[in-house]
């Protein structure tokens, strides 16, 4: 008896083609394009605010499943009163409104351009110029199309297109007949319908721009960013770890503007009245003021904390040194400094995104140039001789090409950033972490 067929079956399952069905409005872009088109076309209309509200209500009713998509679309297009010139202005606007996590993950679209599909109830006239900048093929864009009169005014749309009708995405996907595992990403009820129909393996409710509870409750997974989707599916991504999984602990008098900057970056914000051990141990980022700072002893027990942004002066030299010993960078600033609101979050974000330590009060300063074509490793270690040689020996032994390398030190620590070509095994990361005198190591992107 031969058992080979069952082995082949398993192999086929592993190699099954994957397809990604992605919505456009409030997913690929931060906005609803028809709503934005109305703001352009009705700019001089004295009743514009009332019409904007009507269009927005029709949009939300359809996205939440309270109104049929057919009714919503017809009503919105009628109210917009736009022409081709308005569409040109809209396209310029939409290119600036691509969702941040989509914008930084263009490499994913480049590598999977045969398998990424934009399926939207929006219109090709404004979708195609935006998404093709991200390596998405024109033939993989499915959307409605406008009908124009002889003066280039929009007078309707192609009503024969399945995407103009209720349940249109389901009808279209049946026609496409994709063979493999299909994943859907979107913010609206029409996206969830793909899962409800059984046509896709998993539906990911995209909440970076808006969270519709009626949709999120039915999703297989809530993804606050594209980074999260790529992370859990082990797909190429711009950052190694999704920011929504990193807790930003906020304690004391921290301005709302600063908190909002961290929130826009995608961090999981947690507000507390005091710095308790249990909260500090879960945090990757701490924002605090001069009156609310951790003790040196508390920092000894934090494994996840990477950076402290203090709105005021650091309480003591001992605290600064304890942070340094544990690989935790601190940025501080006088409480009444006019630049304070922007200064701290910008420094924190630059460190978390690029490894920049400039203006830190306890780390040696480094401003490495960006290098998105390589992977960036950060190695923090006790300042003893020979560590850089050991780091480079690991790369050499695994035949890894170093694109750029930067080392700065102070009396306590050495801080090394190494940019390397992709294509290494996880074993390399484990070996770098295991080097003697390593304090912290992380793959930044």
C-alpha positions in Angstrom: 0.0 0.0 0.0 1.4 3.4 -0.9 0.8 6.5 1.3 2.3 9.0 -1.1 -1.1 10.5 -2.2 -1.8 11.9 1.3 1.7 13.4 1.3 1.0 15.1 -2.0 -2.3 16.4 -0.7 -0.5 18.1 2.2 2.1 19.6 -0.2 -0.7 21.0 -2.4 -2.4 22.6 0.6 0.9 24.4 1.5 1.4 25.6 -2.0 -2.1 26.7 -2.7 -2.3 30.1 -4.5 -3.3 33.0 -2.2 -5.4 35.9 -3.5 -6.0 39.3 -1.8 -9.3 41.1 -2.4 -8.9 44.7 -1.2 -11.5 47.4 -0.9 -10.7 51.0 -1.9 -12.7 53.6 0.0 -11.7 53.9 3.7 -9.3 51.0 3.2 -6.7 51.6 0.5 -7.4 55.3 1.0 -8.3 57.1 4.3 -11.5 58.6 2.8 -14.7 57.9 0.9 -13.9 59.1 -2.6 -17.5 60.0 -3.6 -17.8 62.1 -0.4 -14.5 63.9 -1.3 -15.7 64.4 -4.9 -18.8 66.1 -3.6 -16.6 68.5 -1.5 -14.8 69.4 -4.7 -17.7 69.7 -7.1 -20.1 71.4 -4.6 -17.6 73.9 -3.2 -19.5 76.9 -4.4 -23.0 75.5 -3.8 -24.8 77.4 -1.0 -26.4 74.2 0.2 -23.2 72.2 0.2 -23.1 71.3 3.9 -26.6 69.9 3.7 -25.7 67.8 0.6 -22.4 66.6 2.1 -24.4 65.3 5.1 -26.9 63.5 2.8 -24.1 61.8 0.9 -22.3 60.8 4.0 -25.5 59.3 5.5 -26.1 57.3 2.3 -22.5 56.1 2.5 -22.6 55.0 6.1 -26.0 53.4 5.8 -24.8 51.1 2.9 -21.4 50.3 4.7 -23.3 49.3 7.8 -25.8 47.1 5.9 -28.8 49.4 6.7 -29.4 50.4 3.1 -28.9 48.5 -0.2 -25.8 49.4 -2.0 -27.8 50.0 -5.2 -30.0 52.7 -3.5 -27.0 54.3 -1.8 -24.9 54.5 -5.0 -27.6 55.9 -7.1 -28.5 58.6 -4.5 -24.9 59.6 -4.0 -24.0 59.9 -7.7 -27.1 62.0 -8.3 -26.1 64.4 -5.5 -22.4 64.8 -6.5 -23.0 67.0 -9.6 -19.4 66.5 -10.9 -17.5 66.5 -14.2 -14.1 65.3 -15.5 -12.3 68.3 -14.2 -13.5 67.6 -10.7 -12.3 64.0 -11.1 -8.8 65.3 -11.9 -8.8 67.3 -8.7 -10.1 64.3 -6.8 -7.3 62.0 -8.1 -4.6 64.5 -6.9 -6.3 64.7 -3.5 -6.7 60.9 -3.2 -3.0 60.3 -3.9 -2.2 62.2 -0.8 -4.8 60.3 1.2 -3.6 56.7 0.7 -3.7 54.9 4.1 -0.3 55.1 5.8 0.0 51.4 6.3 -0.7 50.8 2.6 1.7 53.5 1.5 4.6 52.1 3.5 4.0 48.5 2.3 4.3 49.1 -1.5 6.8 46.2 -1.6 4.1 43.8 -0.7 2.0 44.9 -3.7 5.1 44.7 -5.9 5.8 41.1 -4.9 2.2 40.0 -5.1 1.0 42.1 -8.0 -0.5 39.0 -9.8 -2.6 38.1 -6.8 -3.8 41.5 -5.5 -7.2 42.6 -6.7 -9.0 45.9 -5.9 -12.7 45.2 -5.8 -14.7 48.3 -5.0 -18.1 49.8 -5.4 -16.2 53.0 -6.2 -15.2 54.1 -9.7 -12.3 53.1 -12.0 -11.9 56.7 -13.1 -10.4 57.7 -9.8 -9.3 54.3 -8.4 -7.0 53.3 -11.3 -4.7 56.3 -11.2 -4.2 55.9 -7.4 -3.6 52.2 -7.0 -1.5 51.7 -10.1 1.2 53.7 -8.4 1.5 50.7 -6.0 2.2 48.1 -8.7 -1.4 47.0 -8.9 -2.3 45.8 -12.4 -5.1 47.6 -14.3 -6.6 44.2 -15.2 -6.9 43.4 -11.5 -9.0 46.5 -10.7 -12.7 45.9 -10.6 -15.0 48.9 -10.0 -17.9 50.8 -11.4 -17.5 53.3 -14.3 -19.2 56.7 -14.8 -21.4 57.7 -17.7 -20.7 61.2 -19.1 -22.6 63.6 -21.3 -21.1 65.5 -24.3 -19.9 68.2 -21.9 -18.1 65.8 -19.6 -20.6 66.0 -16.8 -21.2 62.8 -14.8 -24.8 61.8 -15.5 -24.8 58.3 -14.2 -22.9 55.0 -14.3 -23.0 51.6 -16.0 -25.9 49.9 -14.3 -25.0 46.5 -16.0 -21.8 46.3 -13.9 -22.4 43.8 -11.1 -20.6 46.1 -8.6 -23.4 48.7 -9.1 -25.9 46.3 -7.5 -26.6 44.9 -4.0 -24.3 41.9 -3.4 -22.2 43.0 -6.4 -18.9 41.9 -4.9 -20.2 38.4 -4.3 -21.5 38.2 -7.9 -18.2 39.4 -9.3 -16.1 37.0 -7.2 -18.2 34.1 -8.5 -17.5 35.2 -12.0 -13.8 35.5 -11.3 -13.7 31.9 -10.1 -10.3 32.3 -8.4 -8.8 28.9 -7.4 -7.0 29.1 -4.1 -7.2 30.7 -0.7 -8.9 34.1 -0.9 -8.5 36.8 1.8 -10.7 39.8 1.9 -9.7 43.2 3.4 -12.2 46.0 3.8 -14.3 48.2 6.1 -17.8 47.7 4.9 -20.8 45.3 4.9 -20.2 44.5 1.2 -16.8 43.2 2.1 -18.1 41.0 4.8 -20.7 39.6 2.4 -17.8 37.8 0.6 -17.1 35.9 3.8 -20.8 35.3 4.4 -21.1 33.8 0.9 -18.4 31.3 1.6 -16.3 32.6 -1.3 -13.3 33.7 0.8 -11.3 32.0 3.5 -11.0 34.9 5.9 -12.4 38.4 6.2 -10.3 41.1 7.8 -12.1 44.2 9.0 -9.8 47.1 8.3 -10.1 49.8 11.0 -7.2 52.1 10.4 -9.5 54.8 9.2 -12.9 53.9 10.5 -14.4 51.1 12.6 -17.9 50.0 11.8 -19.0 47.9 14.7 -21.6 46.0 12.8 -18.9 44.8 10.4 -16.1 44.3 12.9 -18.2 42.1 15.1 -18.6 39.6 12.1 -15.0 39.6 11.0 -12.6 36.7 11.3 -10.0 39.3 12.4 -9.8 43.0 13.1 -6.8 44.5 11.5 -6.0 48.1 12.6 -3.5 48.4 9.8 -2.2 46.6 6.8 0.9 45.8 8.9 -1.2 43.6 11.2 -2.6 41.7 8.2 0.8 41.1 6.7 2.3 40.1 10.1 -0.2 37.5 11.0 -0.1 36.0 7.5 3.7 36.1 7.4 3.8 38.3 4.3 6.5 40.9 3.3 6.0 44.1 5.2 7.7 47.4 5.9 8.0 47.0 9.6 8.8 43.8 11.5 6.2 44.2 14.3 2.8 46.0 13.9 2.5 49.1 16.0 -1.0 48.3 17.1 0.5 45.5 19.1 2.9 47.9 20.9 1.3 49.6 24.0 2.1 53.2 24.6 1.6 54.0 28.3 0.6 57.6 29.0 0.9 58.9 32.5 0.7 62.6 33.8 0.3 65.8 31.9 0.9 64.8 28.3 -0.7 67.0 25.7 -3.5 65.6 23.6 -1.7 66.7 20.5 1.3 64.4 21.4 -1.0 61.5 22.2 -2.8 62.0 18.9 0.5 61.8 17.0 1.2 58.4 18.6 -2.4 57.3 17.9 -2.0 58.2 14.2 1.2 56.2 14.1 -1.0 53.2 15.1 0.2 52.6 18.7 -2.1 51.1 21.3 -2.7 54.0 23.7 -3.2 53.2 27.4 -3.9 56.1 29.8 -3.1 55.6 33.5 -3.0 57.8 36.6 0.3 56.4 37.8 3.2 54.2 36.7 2.4 50.7 38.1 4.7 47.8 37.5 2.0 45.7 35.7 1.4 48.5 33.2 5.0 49.3 32.6 5.9 45.7 32.0 3.4 45.6 29.1 4.5 48.9 27.5 6.8 49.4 24.6 6.6 53.2 24.9 6.2 55.4 27.9 5.1 59.0 27.7 5.2 60.8 31.1 5.7 64.2 32.7 8.2 65.5 35.2 6.0 64.5 38.2 5.3 61.0 37.0 8.4 59.0 36.2 9.4 55.4 36.8 12.0 54.5 39.4 15.3 53.0 38.4 14.3 49.8 40.1 11.1 49.6 38.0 13.2 49.8 34.8 15.2 46.7 35.8 12.0 44.5 35.3 10.8 45.8 32.0 11.5 43.6 29.0 9.4 45.3 26.4 10.0 49.0 27.1 12.1 50.6 24.4 11.7 54.3 24.8 10.6 56.9 27.3 9.4 60.4 26.3 9.5 62.7 29.3 7.7 66.0 29.1 10.1 67.6 31.6 13.5 66.9 33.0 14.5 63.3 33.9 14.2 63.0 37.7 17.8 61.7 38.4 21.0 60.6 36.9 20.4 57.2 38.3 17.2 56.9 36.4 19.0 57.9 33.2 21.8 55.4 33.8 19.4 52.6 34.7 17.5 53.1 31.5 20.7 53.0 29.5 21.8 49.8 31.3 18.5 48.2 30.2 18.7 49.4 26.6 15.9 52.0 27.1 16.4 55.3 25.4 15.0 58.6 27.0 14.1 61.8 25.3 13.3 64.7 27.6 12.4 68.3 27.3 11.7 71.3 29.6 8.0 71.3 30.4 7.4 74.9 29.2 9.4 74.6 26.0 7.2 75.9 23.1 8.4 73.0 20.9 7.4 70.4 23.5 4.2 69.1 22.0 6.0 68.1 18.8 9.5 67.5 20.1 8.9 64.4 22.2 6.6 62.4 19.9 8.7 63.2 16.9 11.9 61.9 18.6 10.1 58.8 19.9 8.6 58.0 16.5 11.9 58.6 14.7 13.6 56.1 17.1 10.9 53.5 16.7 10.7 53.9 12.9 14.3 54.4 12.0 16.5 53.9 15.0 17.4 57.6 15.3 18.8 58.5 18.8 19.5 62.2 18.1 18.7 64.5 21.1 18.5 61.6 23.5 19.6 62.4 27.1 21.1 59.0 27.8 22.0 57.3 24.5 24.8 58.2 22.1 23.5 60.2 19.2 23.0 58.7 15.8 21.0 59.8 12.8 21.3 57.0 10.2 20.1 57.6 6.7 16.9 55.6 5.7 17.4 52.5 3.6 14.0 50.9 2.8 15.6 48.4 0.3 17.4 46.6 3.2 16.5 45.1 6.6 17.6 47.2 9.6 19.0 45.5 12.7 19.5 47.4 16.0 22.0 45.9 18.5 22.4 47.5 22.0 25.2 46.2 24.1 27.5 46.9 27.0 30.4 49.0 25.9 33.2 46.5 25.9 35.8 45.8 23.1 35.1 43.4 20.3 31.3 43.4 20.0 31.2 44.9 16.5 33.6 42.2 15.3 31.3 39.5 16.8 28.3 41.0 15.1 30.0 41.2 11.7 31.3 37.6 12.2 27.7 36.4 12.4 26.8 38.2 9.1 30.0 36.9 7.4 29.4 33.3 8.5 26.0 33.4 6.9 27.1 35.1 3.8 24.9 38.2 4.5 25.8 41.4 2.6 26.0 44.5 4.8 24.6 47.5 3.0 25.4 50.0 5.7 26.6 50.0 9.3 26.8 52.6 12.1 28.3 52.4 15.6 28.2 55.0 18.3 29.1 54.6 22.0 29.1 56.3 25.4 30.7 55.0 28.6 27.9 52.6 29.2 26.6 51.2 25.9 27.4 50.6 22.3 24.6 51.2 19.8 24.9 49.5 16.4 22.6 49.8 13.4 23.3 47.4 10.5 21.4 47.4 7.2 21.6 44.0 5.4 20.2 42.4 2.3 17.1 40.2 2.8 17.3 36.4 2.5 18.7 35.3 5.8 17.3 32.6 8.2 15.8 33.3 11.7 18.9 31.6 13.1 20.9 34.8 12.3 18.7 36.8 14.6 19.0 34.3 17.4 22.8 34.3 17.1 22.9 38.1 17.3 20.8 38.1 20.4 23.1 35.5 22.0 26.3 37.6 21.7 27.8 38.2 25.1 27.0 41.6 26.6 23.9 42.1 24.4 21.4 44.2 26.2 18.7 44.4 23.5 18.4 43.4 19.9 15.6 44.0 17.4 14.8 43.7 13.8 13.4 47.2 13.0 12.2 46.6 9.4 
